[in-house]
């Protein structure tokens, strides 16, 4: 195990010891009941994995240790090369494993889990998370009380005292423009510019949101049956925005609740030099698909123009800067701009 995962594991154990307390949780009435033995399955925990073997191990272990409600765990492995599937078979034989022969992407893999899930609710959970303090039980009980909620997320920690800024506003053309043009940094002077990421909210209070972050999305089965699964047109990114928009469209609320917490081990912000060109392009590709779906051709054309113009401007600016400053951040910005232009102008996606 590398140094990063080892330190994360130490942090997890410390948080467990600090925060652990005993709770008891009652079972709720079933919706379309499925049973393990004589007990109804209250929640199906669905985890999509790709090459995060050690993190996945910690995640599954935390779900099992910190969940009293009758549950099933479904792991979908997208053709990992690090032994993830073998680890699940060996360490967690009671976990339902779907081992894909290729990387089907986040949305399609989650749908594989949703298709076989038997719980009264479904929980989409990232493999780089650790469940704290019976968080799943707590949120299941919360969901039972708030029956107008179609999707709920919980508080996410990225350090002992650091709450990650999860959940965000609908990625509309306007909100995407604010982000792409770097106007978020001006949010302290104009609150409207902070809206895409809810910059004026510290995540210490429960509130309705446009989009619940995909690392922890708890959805009742009746909502899944009404709205349907994730849109597989999204390979990765923005699929949770689309799902939440469809949930809200039919009258359900999407909510961030502070009643429970998880740790997000990969939750810290990354430097520009750490961002892979392929994922940067995929993010823009997913946003274009989202805008085309929900804002039509005009919205699509506006955002496409925005992305191309931004990539050109950044490429020129940081290209000139790279002549005088050969630091990793500047080189990375030139690389990302070039990758975006290759995709938008020639349809060529980055390979790394």
C-alpha positions as CSV (number, residue, x, y, z in Angstrom):
1,X,0.0,0.0,0.0
2,X,1.4,3.4,-0.9
3,X,2.1,6.2,1.5
4,X,-1.1,8.1,0.5
5,X,-3.4,5.2,1.1
6,X,-1.6,4.3,4.3
7,X,-2.0,7.8,5.8
8,X,-5.6,7.7,4.7
9,X,-6.2,4.4,6.5
10,X,-4.6,5.8,9.7
11,X,-6.9,8.8,9.5
12,X,-9.9,6.6,9.0
13,X,-9.0,4.5,12.1
14,X,-8.5,7.7,14.1
15,X,-11.9,9.0,13.0
16,X,-13.6,5.7,13.9
17,X,-12.1,5.8,17.4
18,X,-13.0,9.4,17.9
19,X,-16.6,9.3,16.6
20,X,-17.8,5.7,17.3
21,X,-21.0,5.4,19.3
22,X,-23.6,2.7,19.5
23,X,-27.1,3.2,18.0
24,X,-30.1,1.1,17.4
25,X,-32.3,1.5,14.3
26,X,-35.7,0.3,13.7
27,X,-36.8,-1.3,10.4
28,X,-39.2,0.5,8.2
29,X,-42.2,-0.8,6.2
30,X,-41.2,-2.4,2.9
31,X,-41.7,-1.1,-0.6
32,X,-41.8,-4.0,-3.0
33,X,-40.2,-6.1,-0.3
34,X,-37.2,-8.4,-0.9
35,X,-35.8,-10.4,1.9
36,X,-32.5,-11.9,3.1
37,X,-33.8,-14.9,5.1
38,X,-36.8,-13.5,6.9
39,X,-35.6,-9.9,6.9
40,X,-36.4,-7.2,4.4
41,X,-33.5,-5.5,2.6
42,X,-33.7,-1.9,3.6
43,X,-30.9,-0.6,1.4
44,X,-28.8,-1.7,-1.6
45,X,-25.4,-0.1,-1.5
46,X,-23.9,0.2,-5.0
47,X,-20.2,0.9,-5.4
48,X,-18.6,1.3,-8.8
49,X,-14.9,0.7,-8.8
50,X,-12.0,1.3,-11.2
51,X,-8.5,0.6,-9.9
52,X,-9.0,1.6,-6.3
53,X,-8.4,-1.7,-4.6
54,X,-7.2,-0.5,-1.2
55,X,-9.7,2.3,-1.0
56,X,-12.5,-0.1,-2.0
57,X,-11.5,-2.5,0.7
58,X,-11.8,0.3,3.3
59,X,-15.1,1.4,1.9
60,X,-16.8,-2.0,2.0
61,X,-15.4,-2.7,5.4
62,X,-16.8,0.5,6.8
63,X,-20.2,-0.1,5.2
64,X,-20.4,-3.5,6.9
65,X,-19.1,-2.3,10.2
66,X,-21.2,0.8,10.4
67,X,-24.6,-0.3,9.0
68,X,-27.1,-2.0,11.3
69,X,-30.0,-2.0,8.8
70,X,-30.4,-5.1,6.7
71,X,-28.5,-4.3,3.5
72,X,-26.8,-5.7,0.5
73,X,-23.6,-4.5,-1.1
74,X,-23.2,-4.6,-4.9
75,X,-19.7,-3.8,-6.3
76,X,-19.4,-3.2,-10.0
77,X,-15.7,-3.4,-11.1
78,X,-14.9,-1.7,-14.4
79,X,-12.1,-4.1,-15.5
80,X,-9.6,-2.9,-12.9
81,X,-6.0,-4.1,-13.4
82,X,-5.1,-3.8,-9.7
83,X,-6.8,-7.0,-8.4
84,X,-9.9,-5.2,-7.1
85,X,-12.3,-7.9,-8.2
86,X,-10.1,-10.7,-6.8
87,X,-9.9,-8.8,-3.5
88,X,-13.7,-8.6,-3.2
89,X,-14.1,-12.3,-4.0
90,X,-11.5,-13.2,-1.4
91,X,-12.2,-10.7,1.4
92,X,-16.0,-10.2,1.0
93,X,-17.6,-13.3,-0.3
94,X,-21.1,-12.1,0.7
95,X,-20.8,-9.0,-1.5
96,X,-22.5,-9.2,-4.9
97,X,-19.7,-8.6,-7.5
98,X,-20.2,-7.7,-11.2
99,X,-16.8,-7.9,-12.9
100,X,-17.0,-6.1,-16.2
101,X,-14.5,-7.0,-19.0
102,X,-14.2,-3.4,-20.0
103,X,-14.6,0.0,-18.5
104,X,-18.3,0.8,-19.0
105,X,-18.2,4.2,-17.3
106,X,-19.8,5.4,-14.1
107,X,-23.4,5.7,-15.2
108,X,-23.7,2.4,-17.0
109,X,-21.9,0.5,-14.2
110,X,-24.2,2.0,-11.6
111,X,-27.2,1.0,-13.7
112,X,-25.9,-2.6,-13.6
113,X,-26.2,-2.4,-9.9
114,X,-29.6,-0.7,-9.9
115,X,-31.0,-3.4,-12.2
116,X,-30.4,-6.1,-9.6
117,X,-30.8,-4.1,-6.4
118,X,-33.4,-5.4,-4.0
119,X,-33.5,-2.8,-1.3
120,X,-36.3,-0.4,-0.4
121,X,-33.7,2.3,-1.1
122,X,-30.6,2.5,-3.2
123,X,-27.4,4.2,-2.2
124,X,-24.7,5.2,-4.8
125,X,-21.5,5.3,-2.9
126,X,-18.0,6.1,-4.1
127,X,-15.2,3.6,-3.4
128,X,-13.0,6.3,-2.0
129,X,-15.3,7.0,0.9
130,X,-15.5,5.7,4.5
131,X,-18.8,5.5,6.3
132,X,-18.7,7.0,9.8
133,X,-20.9,6.6,12.8
134,X,-23.8,4.6,11.3
135,X,-24.2,7.2,8.6
136,X,-26.3,5.0,6.3
137,X,-28.6,4.0,9.1
138,X,-29.1,7.6,10.1
139,X,-29.9,8.8,6.6
140,X,-32.3,5.9,6.1
141,X,-34.2,7.0,9.2
142,X,-34.0,10.6,8.0
143,X,-35.5,9.6,4.7
144,X,-38.4,7.8,6.4
145,X,-39.4,11.1,8.1
146,X,-38.9,13.3,5.0
147,X,-41.1,11.5,2.5
148,X,-41.1,14.3,-0.1
149,X,-37.4,13.8,-0.6
150,X,-36.3,11.9,-3.7
151,X,-32.5,12.1,-3.2
152,X,-30.4,13.0,-0.2
153,X,-26.7,13.4,0.5
154,X,-24.9,13.7,3.7
155,X,-22.0,15.8,5.1
156,X,-18.6,14.8,3.6
157,X,-15.3,15.3,5.4
158,X,-11.9,15.5,3.7
159,X,-10.0,16.0,7.0
160,X,-10.7,15.9,10.7
161,X,-12.1,19.5,10.7
162,X,-12.6,20.1,7.0
163,X,-16.1,19.8,5.4
164,X,-15.9,19.3,1.7
165,X,-18.1,21.6,-0.4
166,X,-20.3,18.9,-2.0
167,X,-23.5,19.5,-3.9
168,X,-23.9,22.3,-6.5
169,X,-26.3,24.2,-8.6
170,X,-27.7,23.0,-12.0
171,X,-24.9,23.2,-14.6
172,X,-26.8,25.6,-16.8
173,X,-25.0,27.6,-19.6
174,X,-24.8,30.6,-17.3
175,X,-23.4,28.6,-14.4
176,X,-20.9,26.9,-16.7
177,X,-19.8,30.3,-18.0
178,X,-19.2,31.6,-14.5
179,X,-17.0,28.6,-13.8
180,X,-15.2,28.5,-17.1
181,X,-14.4,32.3,-17.1
182,X,-13.0,32.1,-13.6
183,X,-15.6,34.4,-12.1
184,X,-16.1,32.2,-9.0
185,X,-13.1,34.0,-7.4
186,X,-15.2,37.2,-7.5
187,X,-18.0,35.6,-5.4
188,X,-16.9,37.6,-2.4
189,X,-17.9,40.8,-4.2
190,X,-21.0,39.5,-6.0
191,X,-22.8,36.6,-4.4
192,X,-24.5,35.6,-7.6
193,X,-21.1,34.6,-9.0
194,X,-20.8,32.0,-6.3
195,X,-24.1,30.3,-7.1
196,X,-22.7,27.4,-9.2
197,X,-20.9,25.9,-6.2
198,X,-23.0,27.6,-3.5
199,X,-19.9,29.5,-2.3
200,X,-21.8,31.3,0.5
201,X,-22.8,28.1,2.2
202,X,-20.5,26.3,4.6
203,X,-22.3,22.9,4.4
204,X,-23.1,23.1,8.2
205,X,-26.9,23.4,7.6
206,X,-29.5,21.2,5.8
207,X,-30.9,22.7,2.7
208,X,-32.5,21.8,-0.7
209,X,-30.0,21.7,-3.6
210,X,-30.1,21.3,-7.3
211,X,-27.6,18.5,-7.4
212,X,-26.6,16.0,-4.7
213,X,-23.0,14.9,-5.2
214,X,-22.6,11.4,-6.7
215,X,-20.3,10.1,-3.9
216,X,-23.3,9.5,-1.7
217,X,-26.8,9.5,-3.2
218,X,-29.6,7.8,-1.3
219,X,-32.8,7.4,-3.3
220,X,-36.0,5.6,-2.4
221,X,-37.1,2.8,-4.6
222,X,-40.4,4.5,-5.5
223,X,-38.3,7.4,-6.9
224,X,-36.1,5.1,-8.9
225,X,-39.2,3.4,-10.4
226,X,-40.7,6.7,-11.3
227,X,-37.6,8.4,-12.7
228,X,-35.6,5.5,-14.1
229,X,-31.9,4.8,-13.9
230,X,-28.9,7.0,-14.8
231,X,-28.5,8.2,-18.4
232,X,-25.8,6.1,-19.9
233,X,-25.0,8.9,-22.4
234,X,-22.8,10.2,-19.6
235,X,-19.6,8.1,-19.3
236,X,-18.5,10.0,-16.2
237,X,-19.4,13.4,-14.8
238,X,-22.7,15.3,-14.8
239,X,-24.8,12.0,-14.6
240,X,-25.8,13.0,-11.0
241,X,-26.9,16.4,-12.2
242,X,-29.1,14.8,-14.9
243,X,-30.6,12.3,-12.4
244,X,-31.3,15.0,-9.8
245,X,-32.9,17.3,-12.5
246,X,-35.2,14.4,-13.5
247,X,-36.0,13.7,-9.8
248,X,-36.9,17.4,-9.2
249,X,-38.8,17.7,-12.4
250,X,-41.4,15.2,-11.2
251,X,-41.8,16.9,-7.9
252,X,-39.3,15.3,-5.5
253,X,-36.8,17.3,-3.4
254,X,-33.0,16.9,-3.6
255,X,-31.5,17.6,-0.2
256,X,-28.2,17.9,1.6
257,X,-28.5,16.9,5.2
258,X,-26.0,17.3,8.0
259,X,-27.3,14.5,10.2
260,X,-24.6,12.0,9.0
261,X,-21.0,12.1,7.8
262,X,-18.7,10.1,5.6
263,X,-15.0,10.6,4.8
264,X,-14.0,11.3,1.2
265,X,-10.4,10.1,1.0
266,X,-9.8,11.7,-2.4
267,X,-11.7,14.8,-1.5
268,X,-9.0,17.4,-1.5
269,X,-8.6,19.7,-4.4
270,X,-6.0,18.8,-7.0
271,X,-3.5,21.1,-8.6
272,X,-3.8,21.7,-12.3
273,X,-0.7,19.6,-12.9
274,X,-2.5,16.6,-11.4
275,X,-5.5,16.8,-13.8
276,X,-5.4,14.2,-16.6
277,X,-6.2,15.6,-20.1
278,X,-8.6,12.8,-20.8
279,X,-10.7,13.5,-17.7
280,X,-10.6,17.3,-18.4
281,X,-12.0,16.7,-21.8
282,X,-14.5,14.2,-20.5
283,X,-15.9,16.8,-18.1
284,X,-16.5,19.2,-20.9
285,X,-17.9,16.5,-23.1
286,X,-20.4,15.5,-20.3
287,X,-21.4,19.1,-19.7
288,X,-22.1,19.6,-23.5
289,X,-24.2,16.4,-23.5
290,X,-26.1,17.7,-20.4
291,X,-26.7,21.2,-21.9
292,X,-27.8,19.7,-25.2
293,X,-30.3,17.5,-23.4
294,X,-31.8,20.1,-21.1
295,X,-31.2,23.5,-22.8
296,X,-31.4,22.6,-26.5
297,X,-29.4,23.5,-29.5
298,X,-29.0,27.2,-28.6
299,X,-27.6,26.3,-25.1
300,X,-25.3,23.7,-26.7
301,X,-23.9,26.2,-29.2
302,X,-23.4,28.8,-26.5
303,X,-21.4,26.4,-24.2
304,X,-19.5,24.9,-27.1
305,X,-18.4,28.4,-28.2
306,X,-17.5,29.2,-24.5
307,X,-15.3,26.1,-24.2
308,X,-13.5,26.7,-27.5
309,X,-13.0,30.4,-26.8
310,X,-11.7,29.7,-23.3
311,X,-9.3,27.0,-24.5
312,X,-7.9,29.3,-27.2
313,X,-7.5,32.2,-24.8
314,X,-5.9,30.1,-22.1
315,X,-3.7,28.3,-24.6
316,X,-2.3,31.6,-26.0
317,X,-1.9,33.2,-22.5
318,X,-0.2,30.3,-20.9
319,X,1.8,29.4,-24.0
320,X,3.4,32.9,-23.8
321,X,3.8,32.5,-20.1
322,X,5.6,29.1,-20.6
323,X,8.3,30.9,-22.5
324,X,9.3,32.7,-19.3
325,X,8.1,30.3,-16.7
326,X,8.6,26.6,-17.2
327,X,6.8,25.5,-14.0
328,X,4.5,22.4,-13.9
329,X,1.3,24.4,-13.5
330,X,1.9,26.5,-16.6
331,X,2.8,23.5,-18.7
332,X,-0.3,21.7,-17.5
333,X,-2.6,24.6,-18.4
334,X,-1.2,24.6,-22.0
335,X,-1.6,20.8,-22.1
336,X,-5.3,21.0,-21.0
337,X,-6.1,23.8,-23.4
338,X,-4.6,21.8,-26.3
339,X,-6.5,18.7,-25.4
340,X,-9.8,20.7,-25.2
341,X,-9.1,22.2,-28.6
342,X,-8.3,18.9,-30.2
343,X,-11.6,17.5,-29.0
344,X,-13.9,20.5,-29.8
345,X,-12.4,21.3,-33.2
346,X,-11.3,17.8,-34.5
347,X,-13.2,15.3,-32.3
348,X,-10.0,13.8,-31.0
349,X,-10.1,12.7,-27.4
350,X,-7.0,12.7,-25.2
351,X,-5.6,9.2,-24.4
352,X,-4.1,10.1,-21.0
